[in-house]
Amino acid sequence: MYEQKTKETDQSVVAFIENVDSPKKREDAYKLLNLFSETTGFEAKMWGPSIIGFGSYHYKYKTGHEGDAPLVGFSPRKAKISLYFAPGDPTRAELLQNFGKHTTGAACVYINKLADVDEDVLKKLINNSVAFLLKTYPQE
């Protein structure tokens, strides 16, 4: 049976950020920590070894696959900072047009540094992602 790899852990978010090699990425990680916390109202938790997540939801696909995931999150990775938003959120593409310098993946948006993007658009991306996931996967 499939076992979910990325689960919420008891690891310290601050200890994780303190171990980020790049001082600039570490500074951006603290700024993102505050921005995501204030915007969502959720406490930051580590998900797996390297994702800082906020809130959580339980999903179940038609295939029967199910699990838990953070509503939104980020990870200050070596190459770029990964921002995690809801896959399938119809407002994401439109908001990203005014976001600033970034690239995208299926569920991730990648940035080099926080200064490259519009923080107001980031807050909208966070809020829309949380609202979309809570509507799509109502919690019982």
Secondary structure, 3 states (H helix, E strand, C coil): CCCCCCCECCCCHHHHHHCCCCHHHHHHHHHHHHHHHHHHCCCEEEECCCEEEECCEEEECCCCCEEEECCEEEEECCCCEEEECCCCCCCHHHHHCCCECCEECCCEEEECCHHHECHHHHHHHHHHHHHHHHHHCCCC
